[in-house]
Amino acid sequence: MKKDRITLGVDVSKKTLDICHWGTHDFIKIENNSSGFKQLAKWMRGKGFVSSQVFFIMEYTGGYEYRFLQYCESKGLSYTRKSGLEIKKSMGMVRGKSDKQDSFRIAQYGEEKAYMLEPSGKLNSAIFDLKQLISFRKRLVRAMAGYKASSSERKAMYGKDAGKVILQVSKTMIDVYKKEIYKVEREILQLIESDESLNRNYQILKSVKGIGPINAWMTIVYTENFKAFTDPRKYAVYAGVIPFEHTSGTSIRGRKRVSHMANKAIKQELNQAAKIAITHDKTLREYAQRKLTTKAYPLVLNNVKFKLILIMFSLIGRQEMYREDYKYAA
């Protein structure tokens, strides 16, 4: 039961874990590896913490917590991960910062939100691998784009013959990056195809007009194959699609606007998906045309992004492919 939980806040870093018990302020710092986990187990036994009651809460770090999560699952220990920004905002005004203080504040957040925090489901290692591959692909794409932009500027400023060696090297690097990006993309596809659930959801997402491979990969990864997010509206908030009201009293009457606290990478990719959907999907094109009579284009594009999210979650929930003749209710 939640009232019997032993809430332990974990401040995760690359090499160490700082762990604090909310109730007693007991604290331990361990290495983020097998020897450190053994030290943690000994510490918990010494404190009389029952494994079935222990509940770890930590921030998403993008990968540093992965080994610790594997350890928790192997020992049957409950845990959950929350956005670092969410935890920070919940603390109000705080003074000072240290790893020990951070671990206590995370534990405090876990205790205060105990009524709504549930243990995370079993970790899917394929999701973690996909996230790393997608992130690495993005780095390669950015590097290649840098060489392309540099080459275009040089040709425009100095002509094709000026700096011939620089242009030749740039072309070679662009070709290299193209090959490496292709390799990473093949690895992503093989990983998805090796998992029946991932592959099924990937095919469903790709059937939606406007949702290409990149959008499908990112949606699967950031929803953790629709396990971390089951409510499309919550995911839309996370992606920075839903606008919020900004009013106060009688003097402040700001227009509704989306929050800057969003996953910018998802938002950017959805932007491209919405533009394609408006062009190629009859239903969404007609919807956008109606909205454009009363709203500006950026707002309409945002509406279409939200529509796409609703469609994706609806199809995944029913495990059905997209059909153009089907009327989706927002």
C-alpha positions as CSV (number, residue, x, y, z in Angstrom):
1,M,0.0,0.0,0.0
2,K,1.1,3.6,-0.7
3,K,1.0,4.5,3.0
4,D,3.5,1.8,3.8
5,R,6.0,3.0,1.1
6,I,9.6,3.7,2.0
7,T,10.2,6.6,-0.4
8,L,13.8,7.0,-1.5
9,G,14.8,9.9,-3.8
10,V,17.6,9.2,-6.2
11,D,19.8,11.9,-7.8
12,V,21.3,10.2,-10.8
13,S,24.6,11.2,-12.5
14,K,26.9,9.4,-14.9
15,K,29.2,7.9,-12.2
16,T,27.2,8.1,-8.9
17,L,23.8,7.8,-7.3
18,D,22.8,10.0,-4.3
19,I,20.0,8.4,-2.4
20,C,18.0,9.9,0.5
21,H,15.2,8.6,2.6
22,W,12.5,11.2,3.0
23,G,11.3,10.2,6.5
24,T,14.6,10.0,8.3
25,H,16.9,12.0,6.0
26,D,19.2,8.9,5.9
27,F,21.6,9.4,3.0
28,I,24.0,7.3,1.0
29,K,26.2,8.0,-2.1
30,I,27.1,5.0,-4.2
31,E,28.8,4.3,-7.5
32,N,26.5,3.8,-10.5
33,N,27.6,0.2,-11.1
34,S,27.3,-3.3,-9.7
35,S,29.5,-2.7,-6.7
36,G,27.6,0.4,-5.8
37,F,24.3,-1.5,-6.0
38,K,25.6,-4.2,-3.6
39,Q,26.5,-1.4,-1.2
40,L,23.0,0.0,-1.5
41,A,21.5,-3.4,-0.7
42,K,23.6,-3.7,2.4
43,W,22.7,-0.1,3.5
44,M,18.9,-0.9,3.1
45,R,19.2,-4.1,5.1
46,G,21.0,-2.1,7.9
47,K,18.2,0.5,7.9
48,G,15.6,-2.3,8.1
49,F,14.0,-1.2,4.8
50,V,11.8,-4.0,3.4
51,S,12.3,-4.5,-0.3
52,S,8.6,-4.9,-1.1
53,Q,7.9,-1.5,0.5
54,V,10.9,0.4,-1.1
55,F,9.9,2.9,-3.8
56,F,12.6,4.8,-5.7
57,I,11.8,8.0,-7.5
58,M,14.3,9.6,-9.9
59,E,14.5,12.0,-12.8
60,Y,14.7,11.1,-16.4
61,T,18.3,11.6,-17.4
62,G,18.3,10.2,-20.9
63,G,20.2,7.0,-20.0
64,Y,22.4,7.4,-16.9
65,E,19.7,5.7,-14.8
66,Y,19.4,2.6,-17.1
67,R,21.8,0.3,-15.1
68,F,20.1,1.2,-11.9
69,L,16.7,0.4,-13.4
70,Q,18.0,-3.0,-14.5
71,Y,19.1,-3.6,-11.0
72,C,15.7,-2.6,-9.5
73,E,13.9,-5.0,-11.9
74,S,16.3,-7.9,-11.1
75,K,15.6,-7.4,-7.4
76,G,11.9,-6.7,-7.7
77,L,12.3,-3.1,-6.4
78,S,9.6,-0.5,-7.4
79,Y,10.6,2.7,-9.1
80,T,9.2,5.6,-11.1
81,R,10.8,8.3,-13.2
82,K,9.5,11.9,-13.5
83,S,10.5,15.0,-15.5
84,G,13.2,16.9,-13.7
85,L,11.4,20.2,-14.6
86,E,8.2,18.9,-13.0
87,I,10.0,18.1,-9.7
88,K,11.8,21.4,-9.7
89,K,8.6,23.4,-10.3
90,S,6.9,21.6,-7.5
91,M,9.5,22.6,-5.0
92,G,8.7,26.3,-5.1
93,M,11.5,28.6,-4.0
94,V,14.6,26.7,-2.9
95,R,18.0,27.9,-1.8
96,G,21.3,26.1,-2.3
97,K,22.1,23.0,-4.3
98,S,24.0,19.8,-3.8
99,D,23.6,16.2,-4.8
100,K,22.4,15.4,-1.2
101,Q,19.9,18.2,-1.2
102,D,18.6,17.2,-4.7
103,S,18.1,13.6,-3.6
104,F,16.1,14.7,-0.6
105,R,14.0,17.1,-2.7
106,I,13.2,14.3,-5.1
107,A,12.2,12.1,-2.1
108,Q,10.1,14.9,-0.8
109,Y,8.3,15.3,-4.1
110,G,7.7,11.5,-4.1
111,E,6.2,11.6,-0.6
112,E,4.0,14.6,-1.4
113,K,2.7,13.1,-4.6
114,A,2.4,9.5,-3.2
115,Y,-1.4,9.5,-3.8
116,M,-0.8,9.8,-7.6
117,L,2.5,8.1,-8.3
118,E,2.5,4.6,-9.5
119,P,5.4,2.2,-10.1
120,S,6.7,2.2,-13.7
121,G,6.1,-0.8,-15.8
122,K,8.8,-3.2,-16.9
123,L,11.6,-1.5,-18.7
124,N,11.8,-2.3,-22.4
125,S,15.4,-2.3,-23.3
126,A,14.6,-1.9,-27.0
127,I,13.0,1.6,-26.3
128,F,16.3,2.6,-24.5
129,D,18.4,1.5,-27.5
130,L,16.0,3.2,-30.0
131,K,16.3,6.5,-28.0
132,Q,20.1,6.3,-28.2
133,L,20.1,5.6,-31.9
134,I,17.6,8.4,-32.7
135,S,19.6,10.8,-30.7
136,F,22.8,9.8,-32.4
137,R,21.1,10.0,-35.9
138,K,20.1,13.6,-35.1
139,R,23.7,14.5,-34.3
140,L,24.9,13.0,-37.6
141,V,22.1,14.9,-39.5
142,R,23.1,18.2,-37.9
143,A,26.8,17.7,-38.7
144,M,25.9,16.9,-42.3
145,A,23.7,19.9,-42.5
146,G,26.6,22.1,-41.3
147,Y,28.8,20.9,-44.2
148,K,26.0,21.4,-46.7
149,A,25.4,25.0,-45.5
150,S,29.1,25.8,-45.5
151,S,29.5,24.5,-49.1
152,S,26.5,26.5,-50.4
153,E,27.7,29.7,-48.8
154,R,31.2,29.3,-50.1
155,K,29.9,28.7,-53.7
156,A,27.7,31.7,-53.4
157,M,30.5,34.0,-52.1
158,Y,33.5,32.8,-54.0
159,G,32.3,30.7,-56.9
160,K,32.7,27.0,-57.6
161,D,36.5,27.2,-58.3
162,A,37.5,29.1,-55.2
163,G,38.5,26.9,-52.3
164,K,38.3,23.8,-54.4
165,V,39.9,21.6,-51.8
166,I,37.5,22.8,-49.1
167,L,34.6,22.0,-51.3
168,Q,36.0,18.5,-52.2
169,V,36.5,17.7,-48.5
170,S,33.1,19.0,-47.6
171,K,31.5,16.8,-50.3
172,T,33.5,13.8,-49.1
173,M,32.3,14.4,-45.5
174,I,28.7,14.8,-46.7
175,D,28.9,11.4,-48.5
176,V,30.4,9.8,-45.4
177,Y,27.6,11.2,-43.1
178,K,24.9,10.0,-45.6
179,K,26.3,6.4,-45.4
180,E,26.5,6.5,-41.6
181,I,23.0,7.9,-41.2
182,Y,21.8,5.1,-43.5
183,K,23.5,2.6,-41.2
184,V,21.9,4.0,-38.1
185,E,18.5,4.0,-39.8
186,R,18.9,0.4,-40.8
187,E,19.7,-0.5,-37.2
188,I,16.6,1.4,-35.9
189,L,14.4,-0.5,-38.4
190,Q,15.9,-3.9,-37.5
191,L,15.4,-3.2,-33.8
192,I,11.8,-2.3,-34.4
193,E,11.1,-5.2,-36.6
194,S,12.6,-7.6,-34.0
195,D,9.9,-6.6,-31.5
196,E,6.3,-7.6,-32.5
197,S,4.6,-4.9,-30.5
198,L,7.0,-2.1,-31.7
199,N,6.7,-3.2,-35.3
200,R,2.9,-3.3,-35.2
201,N,2.6,0.1,-33.7
202,Y,5.2,1.5,-36.1
203,Q,3.2,0.2,-39.1
204,I,0.0,1.8,-37.7
205,L,1.7,5.2,-37.1
206,K,3.2,5.2,-40.6
207,S,-0.3,4.6,-42.1
208,V,-1.3,8.1,-41.0
209,K,-0.9,10.7,-43.7
210,G,1.9,13.0,-42.7
211,I,3.5,10.6,-40.2
212,G,6.7,9.4,-41.7
213,P,9.4,7.1,-40.2
214,I,11.1,9.8,-38.1
215,N,7.8,11.0,-36.5
216,A,6.8,7.3,-35.9
217,W,10.1,6.5,-34.3
218,M,10.0,9.5,-32.0
219,T,6.4,8.9,-31.0
220,I,7.2,5.3,-30.0
221,V,10.3,6.3,-28.1
222,Y,8.9,9.2,-26.1
223,T,5.6,7.5,-25.3
224,E,7.6,4.3,-24.5
225,N,5.5,2.4,-27.0
226,F,2.4,4.2,-25.6
227,K,3.0,2.9,-22.0
228,A,4.4,6.2,-20.5
229,F,1.6,8.2,-22.1
230,T,-1.9,6.7,-22.5
231,D,-3.8,10.0,-22.7
232,P,-3.3,11.9,-26.0
233,R,-3.9,15.3,-24.3
234,K,-1.1,14.7,-21.8
235,Y,1.2,13.8,-24.7
236,A,0.0,16.9,-26.6
237,V,1.0,19.0,-23.5
238,Y,4.4,17.3,-23.4
239,A,4.8,18.1,-27.1
240,G,3.9,21.7,-26.7
241,V,0.7,21.5,-28.8
242,I,-2.1,22.5,-26.4
243,P,-2.4,26.2,-25.6
244,F,-3.0,27.5,-22.1
245,E,-5.0,30.5,-20.9
246,H,-3.1,33.6,-19.7
247,T,-5.5,35.9,-17.8
248,S,-5.6,37.5,-14.3
249,G,-8.1,39.8,-12.7
250,T,-9.6,42.5,-15.0
251,S,-6.4,43.9,-16.5
252,I,-4.5,41.0,-17.9
253,R,-6.2,39.4,-20.9
254,G,-3.4,37.6,-22.8
255,R,-4.2,35.3,-25.6
256,K,-4.0,31.6,-25.2
257,R,-0.5,30.2,-26.0
258,V,1.4,27.0,-25.8
259,S,4.0,26.6,-23.0
260,H,7.7,26.8,-23.8
261,M,8.1,23.9,-21.4
262,A,7.8,21.2,-24.1
263,N,9.8,18.6,-26.0
264,K,11.0,20.8,-28.8
265,A,12.3,17.9,-30.9
266,I,8.8,16.3,-31.0
267,K,7.1,19.6,-31.7
268,Q,9.5,20.4,-34.6
269,E,8.9,17.0,-36.3
270,L,5.1,17.3,-35.8
271,N,5.2,20.7,-37.5
272,Q,6.5,19.0,-40.7
273,A,3.9,16.2,-40.3
274,A,1.0,18.7,-40.0
275,K,2.1,20.5,-43.2
276,I,2.3,17.2,-45.1
277,A,-1.1,16.1,-43.7
278,I,-2.8,19.3,-44.8
279,T,-1.5,18.7,-48.3
280,H,-2.2,15.0,-48.7
281,D,-5.1,14.2,-46.3
282,K,-8.5,15.3,-47.6
283,T,-10.2,15.4,-44.2
284,L,-7.4,17.4,-42.5
285,R,-7.1,19.7,-45.5
286,E,-10.8,20.5,-45.3
287,Y,-10.6,21.0,-41.6
288,A,-7.6,23.4,-42.0
289,Q,-9.4,25.3,-44.7
290,R,-12.4,25.9,-42.4
291,K,-10.2,27.0,-39.5
292,L,-8.3,29.4,-41.7
293,T,-11.4,31.5,-42.2
294,T,-11.2,32.6,-38.6
295,K,-7.7,31.7,-37.4
296,A,-4.1,32.5,-38.4
297,Y,-2.1,29.8,-40.1
298,P,0.3,29.0,-37.2
299,L,-2.8,28.4,-34.9
300,V,-4.4,26.2,-37.5
301,L,-1.1,24.2,-37.9
302,N,-1.1,23.7,-34.2
303,N,-4.7,22.4,-34.3
304,V,-3.7,19.9,-37.0
305,K,-0.8,18.7,-34.9
306,F,-3.2,18.0,-32.1
307,K,-5.5,16.2,-34.5
308,L,-2.6,14.0,-35.6
309,I,-1.9,13.1,-32.0
310,L,-5.5,12.2,-31.3
311,I,-5.6,10.1,-34.5
312,M,-2.3,8.3,-33.6
313,F,-3.5,7.4,-30.0
314,S,-6.9,6.4,-31.3
315,L,-5.5,4.0,-33.9
316,I,-3.0,2.5,-31.4
317,G,-5.7,2.0,-28.9
318,R,-7.8,0.1,-31.4
319,Q,-4.8,-1.5,-33.2
320,E,-6.2,-0.4,-36.5
321,M,-4.6,1.1,-39.6
322,Y,-5.6,4.5,-40.8
323,R,-8.5,4.8,-43.2
324,E,-9.1,8.0,-45.2
325,D,-12.9,7.4,-45.2
326,Y,-13.1,7.3,-41.4
327,K,-14.2,10.4,-39.5
328,Y,-12.2,11.0,-36.4
329,A,-13.7,12.8,-33.5
330,A,-11.4,15.3,-31.7
